């Protein structure tokens, strides 16, 4: 099982809730240069970077622009789940590993199932992720 205790994102959660979230998690590794997802792909998971760096970028009119570089403890792909202004279920940017990366993966179906059984837990996770994203510099 994956341990989430070392990530500050999960500090507000008690042992019982943390255990429920950990039961949903898997690990995935990416080699430097490997693409995690492309803009327009279906969102099948939310990711937490355990180690490494991921570049988020968009291509418009043939020009690629870097939006962000994310690293350890950052979430990736959450916008497709939690952004009411975004196209729910579709990726709004590309994500590519700049270095070798280890990710913690929470599959969308598992998160949805947990939301049925534990709606307050999922809403709390959503709220914490939104709050963290709102504090990040643009």
Buried (B, 14 or more C-beta within 10 A) or exposed (E): EBEBEEBEBBEEBEEEBBEBBBEBBEEEEBEEEEEBBEBEBEBBBBBBBBEBBBBBBEEEEEEEEEBBEBBBBBBBBBBBBBEEEBEEEEBBBBBBBBBBBBBBBBBBEBBEEBBEEBEEBBEBBBEBBBEBBEEEEE
